[in-house]
Amino acid sequence: MALTGRRDFFKGAAALAATGALVGRDALARTAKPAPRNNQIWLMTSAFASDPDFEAVAARAKSVGAQGLELCVFRRDTDRADHVATHLDYDNFTPERAKKVIDICNREGLRISVGAYDNLIGGNPDLQVVNQNHILKLVRIAAMLGGDRNDVVCGTFVGYDVDLGNEPNGFEKNLMKFKKVFTPILRYAKDLGVTLCVENCPMEGWRPVTSTDCYCNLPGCLAARKLMYAVLDDDSNLQETYDPSHDIWQHIDPTDVINAMDFRKLRRIHIKGTRNFPTEAEATHWGRLFPMQTVDVALAKKAGVPLPSNEWDRLNYEPRLPGFGGSDSCDWAKFLENLMAKGYSRPFVIENEGCNSSHTGNMGATLQGFRATILNTAPVVWPLGPDGYAFDKSALAPMVDPGVNPKIVTMADLS
């Protein structure tokens, strides 16, 4: 049978399958490419802020068929007002508690990481140190949960010093400040066998709506992340959590970003979608090169000009979950298939900020969004078995209790 092109190949494969000559997705995979597909799909626990602890969110994960959790462990007195949760007691985390968490993970077939996402190099100088010291506590917790041995990483933002950024060569000055702040943190984490993963959200809502710019997290673009690795001057234990949604509203194809990055640095993928609004009045009036600006309301009304309603309403998009309530602006099949073809074998973590899911404040809709996104992702990342696409639990190695108890340290101790 003469076949030309990918579409014709699958038509031909389907015809062969109908005659019994080729059966099932596994046979198609052997003919197309033999990449193993059994990635874990996790939940980020920011959507469960009302749940009190690890046990509660572990039950949530089991209820929707996930294999793990990125545990949010924000400071209880954080200055952030959204998407925060605290699911481990970071001030009183003992070896006994670590063992219990590991035992639950092994019993329930779950895996975990920890993270808190604050500004570590910008804003109030005293608060910067508070945020840095908190990340050091989470590095300690990650080590007590097995660190790299159990694939327990510590997730964080870098942040951005906007005052420094407004100076000449302000971006490069932020790179140098990143190097100064993160070098001792990374050294401490490496000594404990823990990888630090930085995420790429530009955190545009961290600036007041009256500001002209809204770049607030250094690794918000690929160039910045490559420069960050370069200024460290070594093969450090800094890696990435890549969230494609943040590039989508910047009109960048996330597949192109994956192909242009240092793939060895990719440790986690956040599954979150974005629906762009390129033809809305806001985009027509303000363009899409810069964020929407604000002026006196009466003046805007007189001119017939739309204004942003809040700090996060400046770039004409809304957060979505792939496969839940309609499409978004990402080609998920292309993105996921490209990752699998390149050999990505780490967890996918669903970050639920869906306007029709977690943002409704309704737990039922939140869990529905997680389930739908798992099912939307499963055909690409899980093998096909007798009951459909399912994660092969037999491939899940047990977590090992390291039995360590590092002392709590601060930035002052590391200086």
C-alpha positions as CSV (number, residue, x, y, z in Angstrom):
1,M,0.0,0.0,0.0
2,A,1.5,3.3,-1.1
3,L,1.2,5.9,1.7
4,T,2.3,9.6,1.5
5,G,2.2,11.9,4.5
6,R,1.3,11.5,8.1
7,R,-2.5,11.8,7.6
8,D,-2.4,9.1,4.8
9,F,-0.3,6.9,7.1
10,F,-2.9,6.9,9.8
11,K,-5.7,6.3,7.3
12,G,-3.8,3.3,6.0
13,A,-3.0,2.0,9.5
14,A,-6.7,2.2,10.4
15,A,-7.5,0.2,7.3
16,L,-4.9,-2.5,8.2
17,A,-6.2,-2.6,11.7
18,A,-9.7,-3.3,10.4
19,T,-8.4,-6.3,8.6
20,G,-6.5,-7.6,11.6
21,A,-3.1,-6.9,10.0
22,L,-2.4,-4.1,12.5
23,V,-4.1,-3.9,15.9
24,G,-4.2,-1.1,18.5
25,R,-2.3,2.0,19.4
26,D,0.8,0.0,20.4
27,A,1.2,-1.3,16.9
28,L,0.8,2.2,15.5
29,A,3.4,3.4,17.9
30,R,5.9,0.7,16.9
31,T,5.4,1.7,13.2
32,A,5.6,5.5,13.9
33,K,8.1,5.9,16.8
34,P,8.8,3.6,19.7
35,A,8.9,6.2,22.5
36,P,7.7,4.8,25.9
37,R,4.8,6.8,27.2
38,N,4.0,6.4,30.9
39,N,4.4,9.9,32.4
40,Q,2.8,10.7,35.7
41,I,0.1,13.4,35.8
42,W,0.0,15.4,38.9
43,L,-2.1,18.2,40.4
44,M,-0.7,21.5,41.7
45,T,-2.4,22.1,45.1
46,S,-3.0,25.8,44.8
47,A,-6.5,24.9,43.8
48,F,-7.1,23.3,47.2
49,A,-6.3,26.3,49.5
50,S,-9.2,25.3,51.8
51,D,-7.8,21.8,52.4
52,P,-5.8,21.7,55.6
53,D,-2.8,19.4,54.9
54,F,-1.1,16.8,52.8
55,E,-3.5,14.0,53.7
56,A,-6.5,16.1,52.4
57,V,-4.9,16.9,49.1
58,A,-3.7,13.3,48.6
59,A,-7.3,12.2,48.8
60,R,-8.1,14.8,46.1
61,A,-5.4,13.4,43.8
62,K,-6.7,9.9,44.2
63,S,-10.3,10.9,43.6
64,V,-9.5,12.3,40.1
65,G,-6.9,9.6,39.1
66,A,-3.7,11.6,39.4
67,Q,-0.3,10.1,40.3
68,G,1.1,13.0,42.3
69,L,1.1,16.5,43.8
70,E,3.1,19.6,43.5
71,L,2.5,20.6,47.1
72,C,2.2,24.4,47.6
73,V,3.9,25.4,50.8
74,F,3.6,29.1,50.9
75,R,4.3,31.2,54.0
76,R,1.1,31.5,56.0
77,D,1.8,35.3,56.2
78,T,2.6,35.7,52.4
79,D,1.9,39.0,50.9
80,R,0.5,37.3,47.8
81,A,-3.3,37.4,47.6
82,D,-4.0,34.7,45.0
83,H,-3.3,31.0,44.2
84,V,-1.6,30.3,47.6
85,A,-1.9,27.3,49.8
86,T,0.1,25.7,52.6
87,H,-0.1,21.9,52.7
88,L,2.9,21.0,54.9
89,D,4.0,22.5,58.2
90,Y,7.2,24.1,57.1
91,D,8.2,25.3,60.6
92,N,7.8,21.9,62.3
93,F,8.7,19.4,59.6
94,T,10.4,16.4,61.4
95,P,11.9,13.1,60.2
96,E,8.8,11.4,61.6
97,R,6.5,13.6,59.5
98,A,8.7,13.0,56.4
99,K,8.4,9.2,56.9
100,K,4.7,9.4,57.3
101,V,4.4,11.4,54.0
102,I,6.6,9.0,52.2
103,D,4.6,6.0,53.6
104,I,1.3,7.5,52.4
105,C,2.8,8.2,49.0
106,N,4.0,4.6,48.6
107,R,0.7,3.2,49.9
108,E,-1.5,5.4,47.6
109,G,0.7,5.3,44.6
110,L,1.5,9.0,44.7
111,R,4.6,11.2,44.2
112,I,5.3,14.7,45.3
113,S,7.4,17.9,45.1
114,V,7.2,21.1,47.1
115,G,7.1,24.7,46.1
116,A,6.3,28.3,46.9
117,Y,6.3,31.1,44.3
118,D,7.3,34.5,45.6
119,N,9.6,37.4,44.6
120,L,13.1,36.4,45.9
121,I,15.1,39.3,44.3
122,G,12.7,42.3,44.2
123,G,10.2,44.3,46.3
124,N,10.7,45.2,49.9
125,P,14.3,44.3,50.8
126,D,13.3,42.8,54.2
127,L,10.6,40.7,52.5
128,Q,13.1,39.4,49.9
129,V,15.1,37.9,52.7
130,V,12.0,36.4,54.3
131,N,11.1,34.8,51.0
132,Q,14.6,33.5,50.5
133,N,14.7,32.0,54.0
134,H,11.4,30.3,53.3
135,I,12.7,28.6,50.1
136,L,15.6,27.3,52.2
137,K,13.1,25.7,54.5
138,L,11.5,24.0,51.5
139,V,14.8,22.8,50.2
140,R,15.3,21.2,53.6
141,I,11.9,19.5,53.4
142,A,12.6,18.3,49.9
143,A,15.8,16.7,51.1
144,M,13.9,15.0,54.0
145,L,11.5,13.6,51.4
146,G,14.4,12.1,49.4
147,G,15.3,15.0,47.1
148,D,16.6,14.0,43.7
149,R,16.7,10.3,44.7
150,N,12.8,10.4,44.9
151,D,12.5,13.1,42.2
152,V,11.3,15.6,44.9
153,V,12.2,19.1,43.6
154,C,11.7,22.5,45.1
155,G,9.7,24.9,42.8
156,T,10.0,28.7,43.0
157,F,10.0,32.0,41.1
158,V,13.0,34.2,40.9
159,G,11.2,37.4,40.9
160,Y,12.4,40.8,39.6
161,D,13.7,44.0,41.0
162,V,11.7,46.6,39.1
163,D,13.5,49.5,40.5
164,L,16.8,48.1,39.4
165,G,15.2,47.2,36.1
166,N,14.3,50.8,35.5
167,E,18.0,51.8,35.6
168,P,20.2,51.7,32.4
169,N,21.0,48.0,31.7
170,G,18.4,47.1,34.3
171,F,17.8,43.6,32.9
172,E,21.4,42.7,33.1
173,K,21.6,44.1,36.6
174,N,18.7,41.8,37.6
175,L,20.7,38.9,36.1
176,M,23.6,39.8,38.4
177,K,21.4,40.1,41.4
178,F,19.9,36.7,40.6
179,K,23.4,35.2,40.5
180,K,24.3,36.8,43.9
181,V,21.1,35.6,45.6
182,F,20.7,32.2,44.1
183,T,24.3,31.0,44.2
184,P,24.3,30.2,47.9
185,I,20.7,28.8,47.7
186,L,21.7,26.5,44.9
187,R,24.9,25.4,46.7
188,Y,23.0,24.6,49.8
189,A,20.4,22.6,47.8
190,K,23.1,20.8,45.9
191,D,24.8,19.7,49.1
192,L,21.4,18.2,50.2
193,G,20.8,16.5,46.9
194,V,17.9,18.8,45.8
195,T,17.1,20.5,42.5
196,L,15.6,23.9,42.3
197,C,13.1,24.5,39.5
198,V,12.1,28.0,38.4
199,E,8.9,28.7,36.6
200,N,8.4,31.1,33.7
201,C,5.3,33.1,34.6
202,P,6.1,36.8,34.0
203,M,3.8,37.6,36.9
204,E,2.4,40.6,35.1
205,G,-0.2,41.2,37.8
206,W,2.5,42.0,40.4
207,R,2.8,45.6,39.1
208,P,0.1,48.2,39.8
209,V,-2.4,48.7,37.0
210,T,-1.0,52.2,36.7
211,S,2.5,51.0,35.8
212,T,3.6,51.1,32.2
213,D,5.4,47.8,32.3
214,C,4.6,44.5,34.0
215,Y,7.6,42.1,33.8
216,C,8.0,40.8,37.3
217,N,9.7,37.4,37.1
218,L,13.2,37.1,35.6
219,P,12.7,33.7,33.8
220,G,9.6,34.9,32.0
221,C,11.2,34.4,28.6
222,L,13.5,31.8,27.1
223,A,16.4,34.3,26.6
224,A,16.4,35.1,30.3
225,R,16.5,31.5,31.3
226,K,19.5,30.8,28.9
227,L,21.2,33.9,30.3
228,M,20.5,32.7,33.9
229,Y,22.3,29.4,33.2
230,A,25.2,31.3,31.6
231,V,25.8,33.7,34.5
232,L,26.0,30.8,36.9
233,D,29.1,29.6,35.1
234,D,28.7,25.9,36.1
235,D,26.5,22.9,35.6
236,S,24.2,23.9,38.5
237,N,21.2,22.2,40.0
238,L,18.9,24.9,38.6
239,Q,16.3,23.5,36.3
240,E,12.9,24.5,34.8
241,T,9.2,24.1,35.3
242,Y,7.8,25.2,31.9
243,D,4.3,26.5,31.7
244,P,3.3,26.9,28.0
245,S,0.3,29.2,28.9
246,H,2.6,32.1,29.6
247,D,4.1,32.0,26.1
248,I,0.8,31.5,24.4
249,W,-0.5,35.0,25.5
250,Q,2.8,36.4,24.3
251,H,2.1,34.9,20.8
252,I,4.9,32.4,21.0
253,D,4.4,28.7,20.0
254,P,5.5,26.7,23.1
255,T,6.7,23.9,20.9
256,D,9.3,26.3,19.4
257,V,10.4,27.2,22.9
258,I,10.9,23.5,23.8
259,N,12.9,22.9,20.7
260,A,15.1,26.0,21.3
261,M,15.8,25.3,25.0
262,D,18.4,23.2,26.8
263,F,16.2,20.1,27.0
264,R,18.3,18.7,29.8
265,K,17.1,21.5,32.1
266,L,13.4,20.6,31.7
267,R,12.2,18.9,34.9
268,R,8.5,19.7,35.0
269,I,5.7,20.7,32.7
270,H,2.7,22.7,34.0
271,I,-0.4,21.9,32.1
272,K,-2.5,25.1,31.9
273,G,-4.1,26.7,28.9
274,T,-4.7,30.2,27.7
275,R,-7.5,31.5,25.5
276,N,-6.3,34.7,23.7
277,F,-8.7,37.5,22.7
278,P,-6.9,39.1,19.7
279,T,-10.0,40.8,18.3
280,E,-11.5,42.2,21.5
281,A,-11.9,46.0,21.8
282,E,-9.1,46.0,24.4
283,A,-6.6,44.5,21.9
284,T,-7.9,46.7,19.0
285,H,-7.4,49.9,21.1
286,W,-4.2,49.1,23.0
287,G,-2.4,46.6,20.7
288,R,-0.7,43.5,21.9
289,L,2.9,44.7,22.1
290,F,2.5,46.3,25.5
291,P,0.0,45.8,28.4
292,M,-3.1,47.9,28.5
293,Q,-2.6,51.2,30.3
294,T,-4.9,53.1,32.6
295,V,-6.1,56.7,32.7
296,D,-8.8,58.7,34.4
297,V,-12.1,56.8,34.1
298,A,-14.0,59.8,33.0
299,L,-11.5,60.7,30.3
300,A,-11.5,57.1,29.0
301,K,-15.3,57.1,28.9
302,K,-15.3,60.4,27.0
303,A,-12.8,59.0,24.5
304,G,-14.5,55.6,24.2
305,V,-11.4,53.7,25.3
306,P,-11.6,50.4,27.3
307,L,-9.6,50.2,30.6
308,P,-8.2,47.2,32.5
309,S,-10.4,46.2,35.4
310,N,-7.5,45.0,37.6
311,E,-3.7,44.2,37.5
312,W,-4.2,40.9,35.8
313,D,-6.6,42.2,33.1
314,R,-4.0,43.9,30.9
315,L,-3.1,41.4,28.2
316,N,-6.3,40.2,26.6
317,Y,-6.5,36.5,27.6
318,E,-8.1,34.2,30.1
319,P,-6.7,31.0,31.8
320,R,-8.2,27.7,30.7
321,L,-7.8,24.0,31.2
322,P,-7.2,21.9,28.1
323,G,-10.2,19.7,27.3
324,F,-12.6,21.4,29.7
325,G,-15.3,23.7,28.4
326,G,-14.0,24.3,24.9
327,S,-10.7,25.0,23.2
328,D,-7.9,27.4,24.1
329,S,-5.1,28.9,22.0
330,C,-2.6,26.1,22.3
331,D,-2.2,23.1,20.0
332,W,-1.9,20.6,22.8
333,A,-1.5,17.6,20.5
334,K,1.5,19.2,18.8
335,F,3.0,20.4,22.1
336,L,2.6,17.0,23.9
337,E,3.6,14.9,21.0
338,N,6.8,17.0,20.5
339,L,7.7,16.5,24.2
340,M,7.2,12.8,24.0
341,A,9.2,12.5,20.7
342,K,12.1,14.3,22.5
343,G,12.0,11.8,25.3
344,Y,10.3,13.8,28.1
345,S,9.6,11.3,30.9
346,R,9.0,13.6,33.9
347,P,5.7,14.5,35.5
348,F,3.1,16.7,33.9
349,V,1.5,19.0,36.6
350,I,-2.0,20.4,36.1
351,E,-2.1,24.0,37.4
352,N,-5.8,24.7,37.7
353,E,-6.5,28.4,37.3
354,G,-9.4,27.8,34.9
355,C,-11.9,30.6,34.7
356,N,-14.6,27.9,34.5
357,S,-13.0,25.6,37.0
358,S,-11.0,26.7,40.1
359,H,-11.8,30.4,39.6
360,T,-15.5,29.6,40.1
361,G,-14.8,28.8,43.8
362,N,-16.8,25.6,43.3
363,M,-15.0,22.5,44.4
364,G,-17.1,20.3,42.1
365,A,-16.1,22.4,39.1
366,T,-12.5,22.4,40.2
367,L,-12.4,18.6,40.4
368,Q,-14.2,18.3,37.0
369,G,-11.5,20.5,35.4
370,F,-8.7,18.3,36.8
371,R,-10.5,15.1,35.6
372,A,-11.1,16.5,32.1
373,T,-7.5,17.7,31.8
374,I,-6.2,14.3,32.8
375,L,-8.3,12.6,30.2
376,N,-7.3,15.2,27.6
377,T,-3.6,14.5,28.3
378,A,-3.8,10.7,28.7
379,P,-3.9,9.5,25.1
380,V,-0.5,11.1,24.4
381,V,1.3,10.3,27.6
382,W,-0.2,6.9,28.8
383,P,-0.2,3.5,27.2
384,L,-3.3,2.0,25.8
385,G,-4.5,-1.1,27.7
386,P,-7.7,-3.2,28.1
387,D,-9.5,-0.4,29.9
388,G,-8.3,2.4,27.7
389,Y,-5.4,4.8,28.4
390,A,-4.1,4.2,31.8
391,F,-0.9,4.9,33.8
392,D,1.1,1.7,34.4
393,K,1.5,1.7,38.2
394,S,4.0,-1.2,38.0
395,A,6.6,1.3,36.7
396,L,6.4,3.5,39.8
397,A,9.5,2.9,42.0
398,P,8.9,3.2,45.7
399,M,10.0,6.3,47.5
400,V,12.9,5.8,49.8
401,D,13.0,7.4,53.3
402,P,16.5,9.1,53.5
403,G,16.2,9.4,57.3
404,V,17.9,12.8,57.3
405,N,17.3,15.9,59.4
406,P,19.2,18.9,58.1
407,K,19.2,21.9,60.4
408,I,17.1,24.9,59.4
409,V,19.4,27.6,57.9
410,T,19.0,31.2,56.8
411,M,20.6,33.3,54.1
412,A,22.8,34.9,56.9
413,D,24.1,31.4,57.7
414,L,25.1,30.9,54.0
415,S,26.8,34.2,53.5
